[in-house]
């Protein structure tokens, strides 16, 4: 879904820009502000299309042993034996449970995951997951005081297995701990990374996970 309409936006922008230049020449300066505005819109369309095309063709690859997530700046892998469960996270809204547009993955052992993460991808995850903290605040799942402390995670972290982490890996460890406290899952993956509806993708993951459990 993140690559959706990438070629359309790119080609439309590339075609419109020279057309608008010709129109501007033909109008001899009349309506120049409108043409400039449309030219900038075409430029934005082109850049947005190129950014979409830079996304990997596949966000996930699944094998009998491992779940792989692919991103343009890196990726991560989890053995099925290191996954406790996958599901769609939910938050209470009054008396109702609201399903979020994410897939939640609960991890058994952080020490099999954190050392493999690249710094660029960790920064991306920490930034991408901030709205999840704000969402929890809106639904009353966390206090504003705790949220302010969690927005900038501690640079020192000790896993349940006793391993010490520093810097970005430590910040990700804390963030995963907080997400588990709020949502019950350590990794939350937005539906824009999927090629199908969230329940269908969860069912696919569970088919791979079931033999391991």
ABEGO torsion letter per residue (X at the ends): XAABGAAAAAAAAAAAAAAAAAAAAAAGGBGAAAAAAAAAAAAAAAAAAAAAAABBABABBBBAABBBBBBAAEBBBBBAAABABBBBBBBBBEABBBBBBBBBBBBABAAAAAAABBAAAAAAAAAAAAAAAAAAAAAGABBAAAAAAAABBBABBBBAAGBBBBEAAAAAAAAAAAAAAAAGBABBBBAAABABBAAAAAAAAAAAAAAAX
